[in-house]
Amino acid sequence: MDSPVYITSADYYDTHGDLIRNYFKEPIALNPIETVEIIIDEEDDLGGVGGNFIFEWAIDDDAVNEPLFEAVMISMKGQQGLSFTTQGRKLKK
């Protein structure tokens, strides 16, 4: 569990599948258990109701585990709040 995960791209798409932006200009390396944050401002409505991310990543040949991609969504208005988590899935190219 000592091999890094290399994130080569983090593309943010809107409800219609159109690319909004890429969050990394260069690949980044994450050590085991390390986390990276991508924050979408609550006022940012470019993603629509079904905004999505597609991450491209690589691991060393001797790596034991694939990375876990997880999102936490939090919203608060007044005294009410909503939060939930979701996990990513590996897609075939």
C-alpha positions in Angstrom: 0.0 0.0 0.0 2.9 2.3 -0.6 2.5 3.0 -4.3 1.1 6.4 -5.4 -1.9 7.0 -7.6 -1.3 9.4 -10.5 -4.3 11.5 -11.5 -3.8 12.6 -15.1 -7.1 14.5 -15.5 -10.2 15.5 -13.7 -12.8 16.6 -16.2 -16.1 18.2 -15.1 -19.1 17.8 -17.3 -22.5 19.3 -17.3 -25.9 17.6 -17.4 -25.7 17.3 -21.2 -22.2 15.7 -21.2 -20.4 18.9 -22.3 -17.0 19.5 -20.8 -17.0 22.5 -18.4 -13.4 22.5 -17.2 -10.4 20.4 -16.4 -9.1 20.7 -12.8 -5.5 19.7 -13.2 -3.2 21.2 -15.8 -0.5 18.6 -15.0 -0.7 15.1 -13.5 -0.6 14.9 -9.8 0.7 12.0 -7.6 -1.3 11.0 -4.5 0.3 8.9 -1.7 -1.7 6.2 -0.1 -4.6 7.5 2.0 -3.9 11.1 0.6 -6.9 13.1 -0.5 -7.4 15.9 -3.0 -10.3 18.4 -2.8 -12.2 19.8 -5.7 -14.7 22.3 -4.5 -17.6 23.4 -6.7 -19.1 26.6 -5.3 -22.8 26.2 -4.3 -23.6 29.2 -6.5 -21.9 27.6 -9.6 -24.7 26.2 -11.6 -22.7 25.3 -14.8 -23.0 21.6 -14.1 -26.8 21.7 -13.9 -28.6 19.0 -11.9 -26.4 16.2 -13.2 -22.9 17.5 -13.2 -20.3 14.7 -13.4 -16.6 14.1 -13.2 -14.4 11.7 -15.2 -11.0 11.1 -13.7 -8.1 9.5 -15.6 -5.6 7.8 -13.4 -2.7 5.4 -13.4 -1.1 3.1 -10.8 2.2 1.3 -10.8 2.2 -2.3 -12.0 3.0 -3.6 -8.5 0.1 -1.6 -6.8 -2.2 -3.8 -4.8 -5.3 -1.6 -4.8 -7.1 0.7 -7.3 -8.0 4.2 -6.1 -11.3 5.1 -4.5 -13.1 8.2 -5.9 -15.7 9.5 -3.5 -17.7 12.8 -3.5 -19.3 14.5 -0.6 -22.1 17.0 -1.4 -23.1 19.5 1.3 -25.7 22.3 1.1 -27.1 24.5 3.8 -29.8 27.2 3.7 -30.8 28.8 6.9 -31.2 26.1 9.5 -31.7 23.3 7.0 -29.0 21.2 5.5 -28.6 18.4 3.0 -25.5 16.2 2.6 -24.7 12.9 0.9 -21.8 10.9 -0.4 -21.4 8.9 -3.6 -18.6 6.7 -5.0 -17.2 6.6 -8.5 -17.1 3.6 -10.8 -14.4 2.5 -13.1 -15.4 3.0 -16.8 -14.0 1.1 -19.8 -12.4 3.2 -22.4 
